[in-house]
Amino acid sequence: METTETVVDQNIQQAVIEKLALLSLDKQRQALDFIEELARSEPPRSKFSAMFEDAAKDVPPEAWDEVPPDASSNIDHYLYGAPKK
């Protein structure tokens, strides 16, 4: 039994194939180039990841050397003095 999502996916794929068949060979090559670029591109970054990367880009490399290796698991210790885990 096919799920609704599977049917929708198949309908989209079929629509793309039908539209592609109507294009000239040159346009089909352009479409293929575009599809290959989409396949190579990285997945979208999460909002948090994008915010962190934007903030981190301005931090000098030597400052990262001062970050303790267990900072992520003991953030409460380093920020608030809580006992280490």
N, CA, C and O atoms as a printed pandas DataFrame, in Angstrom:
     atom_number atom_name residue_name chain_id  residue_number  x_coord  y_coord  z_coord
0              1         N          MET        A               1    0.841   -1.184    0.000
1              2        CA          MET        A               1    0.000    0.000    0.000
2              3         C          MET        A               1    0.879    1.239    0.000
3              4         O          MET        A               1    1.759    1.375    0.850
4              5         N          GLU        A               2    0.652    2.135   -0.936
5              6        CA          GLU        A               2    1.445    3.344   -1.041
6              7         C          GLU        A               2    0.895    4.421   -0.107
7              8         O          GLU        A               2   -0.315    4.573    0.060
8              9         N          THR        A               3    1.814    5.149    0.485
9             10        CA          THR        A               3    1.395    6.259    1.327
10            11         C          THR        A               3    1.118    7.473    0.457
11            12         O          THR        A               3    1.539    7.531   -0.699
12            13         N          THR        A               4    0.416    8.429    1.014
13            14        CA          THR        A               4    0.131    9.667    0.288
14            15         C          THR        A               4    1.420   10.358   -0.111
15            16         O          THR        A               4    1.528   10.908   -1.207
16            17         N          GLU        A               5    2.399   10.328    0.786
17            18        CA          GLU        A               5    3.694   10.963    0.500
18            19         C          GLU        A               5    4.379   10.296   -0.688
19            20         O          GLU        A               5    4.956   10.978   -1.535
20            21         N          THR        A               6    4.318    8.983   -0.754
21            22        CA          THR        A               6    4.929    8.255   -1.867
22            23         C          THR        A               6    4.257    8.624   -3.185
23            24         O          THR        A               6    4.932    8.833   -4.193
24            25         N          VAL        A               7    2.937    8.703   -3.177
25            26        CA          VAL        A               7    2.189    9.062   -4.381
26            27         C          VAL        A               7    2.543   10.476   -4.821
27            28         O          VAL        A               7    2.733   10.723   -6.012
28            29         N          VAL        A               8    2.633   11.403   -3.877
29            30        CA          VAL        A               8    2.997   12.786   -4.198
30            31         C          VAL        A               8    4.403   12.826   -4.776
31            32         O          VAL        A               8    4.642   13.513   -5.769
32            33         N          ASP        A               9    5.336   12.101   -4.170
33            34        CA          ASP        A               9    6.707   12.041   -4.682
34            35         C          ASP        A               9    6.731   11.528   -6.122
35            36         O          ASP        A               9    7.420   12.083   -6.978
36            37         N          GLN        A              10    5.979   10.473   -6.374
37            38        CA          GLN        A              10    5.943    9.901   -7.718
38            39         C          GLN        A              10    5.320   10.884   -8.713
39            40         O          GLN        A              10    5.771   10.982   -9.854
40            41         N          ASN        A              11    4.290   11.607   -8.284
41            42        CA          ASN        A              11    3.651   12.589   -9.155
42            43         C          ASN        A              11    4.619   13.716   -9.510
43            44         O          ASN        A              11    4.653   14.174  -10.652
44            45         N          ILE        A              12    5.399   14.157   -8.536
45            46        CA          ILE        A              12    6.387   15.210   -8.789
46            47         C          ILE        A              12    7.432   14.705   -9.772
47            48         O          ILE        A              12    7.768   15.396  -10.734
48            49         N          GLN        A              13    7.940   13.517   -9.538
49            50        CA          GLN        A              13    8.946   12.947  -10.430
50            51         C          GLN        A              13    8.396   12.812  -11.853
51            52         O          GLN        A              13    9.087   13.132  -12.821
52            53         N          GLN        A              14    7.181   12.349  -11.974
53            54        CA          GLN        A              14    6.574   12.188  -13.300
54            55         C          GLN        A              14    6.389   13.545  -13.968
55            56         O          GLN        A              14    6.626   13.669  -15.169
56            57         N          ALA        A              15    5.977   14.553  -13.229
57            58        CA          ALA        A              15    5.784   15.896  -13.792
58            59         C          ALA        A              15    7.111   16.463  -14.287
59            60         O          ALA        A              15    7.161   17.093  -15.343
60            61         N          VAL        A              16    8.181   16.244  -13.533
61            62        CA          VAL        A              16    9.505   16.719  -13.947
62            63         C          VAL        A              16    9.920   16.032  -15.246
63            64         O          VAL        A              16   10.410   16.687  -16.166
64            65         N          ILE        A              17    9.726   14.728  -15.325
65            66        CA          ILE        A              17   10.096   13.973  -16.529
66            67         C          ILE        A              17    9.300   14.471  -17.737
67            68         O          ILE        A              17    9.857   14.651  -18.820
68            69         N          GLU        A              18    7.999   14.693  -17.548
69            70        CA          GLU        A              18    7.155   15.157  -18.651
70            71         C          GLU        A              18    7.580   16.545  -19.127
71            72         O          GLU        A              18    7.666   16.785  -20.332
72            73         N          LYS        A              19    7.843   17.448  -18.208
73            74        CA          LYS        A              19    8.279   18.801  -18.581
74            75         C          LYS        A              19    9.632   18.750  -19.275
75            76         O          LYS        A              19    9.858   19.452  -20.261
76            77         N          LEU        A              20   10.522   17.924  -18.763
77            78        CA          LEU        A              20   11.861   17.799  -19.334
78            79         C          LEU        A              20   11.803   17.309  -20.780
79            80         O          LEU        A              20   12.562   17.773  -21.631
80            81         N          ALA        A              21   10.908   16.380  -21.047
81            82        CA          ALA        A              21   10.788   15.816  -22.395
82            83         C          ALA        A              21   10.351   16.869  -23.409
83            84         O          ALA        A              21   10.614   16.714  -24.602
84            85         N          LEU        A              22    9.692   17.931  -22.965
85            86        CA          LEU        A              22    9.228   18.985  -23.862
86            87         C          LEU        A              22   10.321   19.994  -24.213
87            88         O          LEU        A              22   10.167   20.786  -25.142
88            89         N          LEU        A              23   11.421   19.959  -23.466
89            90        CA          LEU        A              23   12.492   20.928  -23.676
90            91         C          LEU        A              23   13.416   20.511  -24.811
91            92         O          LEU        A              23   13.523   19.334  -25.155
92            93         N          SER        A              24   14.079   21.509  -25.382
93            94        CA          SER        A              24   15.102   21.217  -26.389
94            95         C          SER        A              24   16.271   20.510  -25.707
95            96         O          SER        A              24   16.395   20.530  -24.482
96            97         N          LEU        A              25   17.121   19.888  -26.515
97            98        CA          LEU        A              25   18.280   19.186  -25.976
98            99         C          LEU        A              25   19.176   20.135  -25.182
99           100         O          LEU        A              25   19.708   19.763  -24.137
100          101         N          ASP        A              26   19.340   21.358  -25.679
101          102        CA          ASP        A              26   20.162   22.345  -24.976
102          103         C          ASP        A              26   19.569   22.673  -23.605
103          104         O          ASP        A              26   20.296   22.753  -22.616
104          105         N          LYS        A              27   18.258   22.860  -23.549
105          106        CA          LYS        A              27   17.590   23.157  -22.263
106          107         C          LYS        A              27   17.660   21.941  -21.337
107          108         O          LYS        A              27   17.765   22.099  -20.121
108          109         N          GLN        A              28   17.603   20.736  -21.897
109          110        CA          GLN        A              28   17.720   19.537  -21.079
110          111         C          GLN        A              28   19.109   19.459  -20.447
111          112         O          GLN        A              28   19.247   19.062  -19.290
112          113         N          ARG        A              29   20.140   19.839  -21.209
113          114        CA          ARG        A              29   21.503   19.863  -20.647
114          115         C          ARG        A              29   21.595   20.871  -19.515
115          116         O          ARG        A              29   22.213   20.602  -18.485
116          117         N          GLN        A              30   20.975   22.039  -19.705
117          118        CA          GLN        A              30   20.973   23.055  -18.649
118          119         C          GLN        A              30   20.249   22.538  -17.406
119          120         O          GLN        A              30   20.693   22.754  -16.279
120          121         N          ALA        A              31   19.138   21.858  -17.628
121          122        CA          ALA        A              31   18.382   21.294  -16.508
122          123         C          ALA        A              31   19.215   20.244  -15.774
123          124         O          ALA        A              31   19.216   20.193  -14.544
124          125         N          LEU        A              32   19.917   19.413  -16.530
125          126        CA          LEU        A              32   20.777   18.393  -15.926
126          127         C          LEU        A              32   21.885   19.045  -15.106
127          128         O          LEU        A              32   22.171   18.606  -13.992
128          129         N          ASP        A              33   22.511   20.089  -15.649
129          130        CA          ASP        A              33   23.544   20.805  -14.901
130          131         C          ASP        A              33   22.983   21.349  -13.589
131          132         O          ASP        A              33   23.623   21.254  -12.542
132          133         N          PHE        A              34   21.789   21.915  -13.658
133          134        CA          PHE        A              34   21.147   22.472  -12.463
134          135         C          PHE        A              34   20.851   21.376  -11.447
135          136         O          PHE        A              34   21.099   21.552  -10.254
136          137         N          ILE        A              35   20.329   20.259  -11.906
137          138        CA          ILE        A              35   20.007   19.144  -11.006
138          139         C          ILE        A              35   21.270   18.585  -10.360
139          140         O          ILE        A              35   21.278   18.264   -9.172
140          141         N          GLU        A              36   22.334   18.471  -11.148
141          142        CA          GLU        A              36   23.598   17.986  -10.587
142          143         C          GLU        A              36   24.137   18.954   -9.539
143          144         O          GLU        A              36   24.688   18.525   -8.525
144          145         N          GLU        A              37   23.985   20.248   -9.774
145          146        CA          GLU        A              37   24.415   21.242   -8.791
146          147         C          GLU        A              37   23.602   21.111   -7.508
147          148         O          GLU        A              37   24.152   21.190   -6.410
148          149         N          LEU        A              38   22.302   20.912   -7.645
149          150        CA          LEU        A              38   21.455   20.704   -6.466
150          151         C          LEU        A              38   21.902   19.472   -5.682
151          152         O          LEU        A              38   21.932   19.492   -4.451
152          153         N          ALA        A              39   22.244   18.416   -6.386
153          154        CA          ALA        A              39   22.660   17.171   -5.733
154          155         C          ALA        A              39   23.995   17.338   -5.011
155          156         O          ALA        A              39   24.234   16.698   -3.987
156          157         N          ARG        A              40   24.863   18.198   -5.542
157          158        CA          ARG        A              40   26.178   18.409   -4.919
158          159         C          ARG        A              40   26.123   19.373   -3.749
159          160         O          ARG        A              40   26.968   19.308   -2.856
160          161         N          SER        A              41   25.158   20.251   -3.737
161          162        CA          SER        A              41   25.140   21.304   -2.722
162          163         C          SER        A              41   24.910   20.722   -1.332
163          164         O          SER        A              41   24.297   19.668   -1.165
164          165         N          GLU        A              42   25.413   21.434   -0.362
165          166        CA          GLU        A              42   25.299   21.002    1.026
166          167         C          GLU        A              42   23.863   21.170    1.509
167          168         O          GLU        A              42   23.129   22.026    1.014
168          169         N          PRO        A              43   23.470   20.350    2.476
169          170        CA          PRO        A              43   22.132   20.525    3.034
170          171         C          PRO        A              43   22.028   21.884    3.719
171          172         O          PRO        A              43   23.035   22.422    4.180
172          173         N          PRO        A              44   20.838   22.438    3.790
173          174        CA          PRO        A              44   20.693   23.736    4.422
174          175         C          PRO        A              44   21.122   23.704    5.890
175          176         O          PRO        A              44   20.863   22.736    6.605
176          177         N          ARG        A              45   21.775   24.765    6.316
177          178        CA          ARG        A              45   22.204   24.849    7.708
178          179         C          ARG        A              45   21.010   25.203    8.586
179          180         O          ARG        A              45   20.083   25.894    8.163
180          181         N          SER        A              46   21.061   24.708    9.819
181          182        CA          SER        A              46   20.015   25.079   10.766
182          183         C          SER        A              46   20.209   26.540   11.141
183          184         O          SER        A              46   21.290   27.096   10.948
184          185         N          LYS        A              47   19.173   27.157   11.673
185          186        CA          LYS        A              47   19.264   28.552   12.088
186          187         C          LYS        A              47   20.347   28.730   13.141
187          188         O          LYS        A              47   21.114   29.691   13.096
188          189         N          PHE        A              48   20.408   27.790   14.098
189          190        CA          PHE        A              48   21.414   27.879   15.151
190          191         C          PHE        A              48   22.812   27.762   14.565
191          192         O          PHE        A              48   23.711   28.529   14.910
192          193         N          SER        A              49   22.979   26.800   13.684
193          194        CA          SER        A              49   24.290   26.587   13.065
194          195         C          SER        A              49   24.728   27.831   12.303
195          196         O          SER        A              49   25.885   28.243   12.385
196          197         N          ALA        A              50   23.801   28.423   11.564
197          198        CA          ALA        A              50   24.124   29.645   10.811
198          199         C          ALA        A              50   24.492   30.785   11.760
199          200         O          ALA        A              50   25.441   31.527   11.506
200          201         N          MET        A              51   23.745   30.920   12.846
201          202        CA          MET        A              51   24.036   31.991   13.817
202          203         C          MET        A              51   25.400   31.759   14.457
203          204         O          MET        A              51   26.174   32.703   14.615
204          205         N          PHE        A              52   25.706   30.513   14.829
205          206        CA          PHE        A              52   26.987   30.215   15.465
206          207         C          PHE        A              52   28.134   30.491   14.502
207          208         O          PHE        A              52   29.126   31.114   14.879
208          209         N          GLU        A              53   28.003   30.032   13.267
209          210        CA          GLU        A              53   29.079   30.243   12.291
210          211         C          GLU        A              53   29.293   31.724   12.009
211          212         O          GLU        A              53   30.429   32.164   11.837
212          213         N          ASP        A              54   28.209   32.496   11.961
213          214        CA          ASP        A              54   28.344   33.935   11.738
214          215         C          ASP        A              54   29.056   34.599   12.911
215          216         O          ASP        A              54   29.890   35.482   12.711
216          217         N          ALA        A              55   28.732   34.181   14.133
217          218        CA          ALA        A              55   29.382   34.765   15.314
218          219         C          ALA        A              55   30.833   34.299   15.422
219          220         O          ALA        A              55   31.708   35.083   15.788
220          221         N          ALA        A              56   31.091   33.051   15.113
221          222        CA          ALA        A              56   32.427   32.467   15.279
222          223         C          ALA        A              56   33.436   32.984   14.261
223          224         O          ALA        A              56   34.639   32.940   14.516
224          225         N          LYS        A              57   32.975   33.468   13.124
225          226        CA          LYS        A              57   33.918   33.891   12.078
226          227         C          LYS        A              57   34.768   35.084   12.506
227          228         O          LYS        A              57   35.845   35.308   11.952
228          229         N          ASP        A              58   34.292   35.851   13.489
229          230        CA          ASP        A              58   35.034   37.022   13.949
230          231         C          ASP        A              58   35.974   36.727   15.112
231          232         O          ASP        A              58   36.705   37.609   15.564
232          233         N          VAL        A              59   35.954   35.486   15.596
233          234        CA          VAL        A              59   36.817   35.113   16.719
234          235         C          VAL        A              59   38.203   34.761   16.172
235          236         O          VAL        A              59   38.328   33.918   15.283
236          237         N          PRO        A              60   39.244   35.412   16.706
237          238        CA          PRO        A              60   40.592   35.106   16.217
238          239         C          PRO        A              60   40.971   33.650   16.516
239          240         O          PRO        A              60   40.556   33.106   17.539
240          241         N          PRO        A              61   41.742   33.025   15.650
241          242        CA          PRO        A              61   42.098   31.609   15.830
242          243         C          PRO        A              61   42.755   31.318   17.176
243          244         O          PRO        A              61   42.501   30.270   17.770
244          245         N          GLU        A              62   43.589   32.222   17.660
245          246        CA          GLU        A              62   44.257   31.960   18.940
246          247         C          GLU        A              62   43.271   31.933   20.109
247          248         O          GLU        A              62   43.552   31.304   21.129
248          249         N          ALA        A              63   42.142   32.592   19.983
249          250        CA          ALA        A              63   41.135   32.563   21.049
250          251         C          ALA        A              63   40.517   31.173   21.174
251          252         O          ALA        A              63   40.157   30.751   22.273
252          253         N          TRP        A              64   40.391   30.463   20.061
253          254        CA          TRP        A              64   39.836   29.110   20.109
254          255         C          TRP        A              64   40.752   28.162   20.882
255          256         O          TRP        A              64   40.286   27.168   21.440
256          257         N          ASP        A              65   42.051   28.463   20.918
257          258        CA          ASP        A              65   42.988   27.623   21.663
258          259         C          ASP        A              65   42.709   27.663   23.159
259          260         O          ASP        A              65   43.076   26.739   23.884
260          261         N          GLU        A              66   42.067   28.718   23.622
261          262        CA          GLU        A              66   41.779   28.872   25.055
262          263         C          GLU        A              66   40.477   28.184   25.481
263          264         O          GLU        A              66   40.202   28.071   26.676
264          265         N          VAL        A              67   39.696   27.737   24.537
265          266        CA          VAL        A              67   38.439   27.064   24.877
266          267         C          VAL        A              67   38.766   25.668   25.390
267          268         O          VAL        A              67   39.428   24.894   24.699
268          269         N          PRO        A              68   38.303   25.337   26.612
269          270        CA          PRO        A              68   38.593   24.009   27.166
270          271         C          PRO        A              68   37.994   22.907   26.281
271          272         O          PRO        A              68   36.921   23.096   25.706
272          273         N          PRO        A              69   38.674   21.762   26.166
273          274        CA          PRO        A              69   38.175   20.685   25.305
274          275         C          PRO        A              69   36.831   20.111   25.759
275          276         O          PRO        A              69   36.104   19.523   24.958
276          277         N          ASP        A              70   36.500   20.282   27.044
277          278        CA          ASP        A              70   35.225   19.768   27.554
278          279         C          ASP        A              70   34.187   20.882   27.705
279          280         O          ASP        A              70   33.226   20.737   28.461
280          281         N          ALA        A              71   34.376   21.978   26.999
281          282        CA          ALA        A              71   33.486   23.135   27.154
282          283         C          ALA        A              71   32.031   22.793   26.851
283          284         O          ALA        A              71   31.134   23.254   27.557
284          285         N          SER        A              72   31.782   22.005   25.829
285          286        CA          SER        A              72   30.390   21.725   25.475
286          287         C          SER        A              72   29.686   20.882   26.536
287          288         O          SER        A              72   28.508   21.108   26.813
288          289         N          SER        A              73   30.379   19.922   27.131
289          290        CA          SER        A              73   29.731   19.075   28.138
290          291         C          SER        A              73   29.725   19.716   29.524
291          292         O          SER        A              73   28.957   19.299   30.391
292          293         N          ASN        A              74   30.566   20.717   29.740
293          294        CA          ASN        A              74   30.625   21.378   31.051
294          295         C          ASN        A              74   30.366   22.884   30.950
295          296         O          ASN        A              74   30.949   23.678   31.688
296          297         N          ILE        A              75   29.494   23.256   30.035
297          298        CA          ILE        A              75   29.219   24.678   29.832
298          299         C          ILE        A              75   28.716   25.354   31.105
299          300         O          ILE        A              75   29.070   26.501   31.377
300          301         N          ASP        A              76   27.891   24.648   31.888
301          302        CA          ASP        A              76   27.375   25.245   33.134
302          303         C          ASP        A              76   28.508   25.497   34.127
303          304         O          ASP        A              76   28.467   26.460   34.893
304          305         N          HIS        A              77   29.513   24.631   34.111
305          306        CA          HIS        A              77   30.655   24.841   34.997
306          307         C          HIS        A              77   31.409   26.110   34.593
307          308         O          HIS        A              77   31.737   26.944   35.437
308          309         N          TYR        A              78   31.677   26.242   33.300
309          310        CA          TYR        A              78   32.470   27.390   32.839
310          311         C          TYR        A              78   31.695   28.704   32.885
311          312         O          TYR        A              78   32.292   29.765   33.065
312          313         N          LEU        A              79   30.397   28.647   32.729
313          314        CA          LEU        A              79   29.600   29.875   32.768
314          315         C          LEU        A              79   29.149   30.256   34.174
315          316         O          LEU        A              79   29.155   31.431   34.541
316          317         N          TYR        A              80   28.751   29.236   34.968
317          318        CA          TYR        A              80   28.120   29.523   36.249
318          319         C          TYR        A              80   28.816   28.908   37.468
319          320         O          TYR        A              80   28.396   29.136   38.602
320          321         N          GLY        A              81   29.871   28.135   37.237
321          322        CA          GLY        A              81   30.595   27.527   38.349
322          323         C          GLY        A              81   29.972   26.257   38.868
323          324         O          GLY        A              81   30.331   25.803   39.955
324          325         N          ALA        A              82   29.062   25.672   38.142
325          326        CA          ALA        A              82   28.449   24.396   38.561
326          327         C          ALA        A              82   29.514   23.307   38.564
327          328         O          ALA        A              82   30.534   23.442   37.889
328          329         N          PRO        A              83   29.293   22.223   39.318
329          330        CA          PRO        A              83   30.272   21.143   39.311
330          331         C          PRO        A              83   30.429   20.554   37.905
331          332         O          PRO        A              83   29.472   20.505   37.132
332          333         N          LYS        A              84   31.647   20.109   37.586
333          334        CA          LYS        A              84   31.898   19.469   36.293
334          335         C          LYS        A              84   31.210   18.128   36.235
335          336         O          LYS        A              84   30.991   17.482   37.260
336          337         N          LYS        A              85   30.871   17.713   35.038
337          338        CA          LYS        A              85   30.227   16.401   34.836
338          339         C          LYS        A              85   31.272   15.349   34.670
339          340         O          LYS        A              85   30.944   14.176   34.489
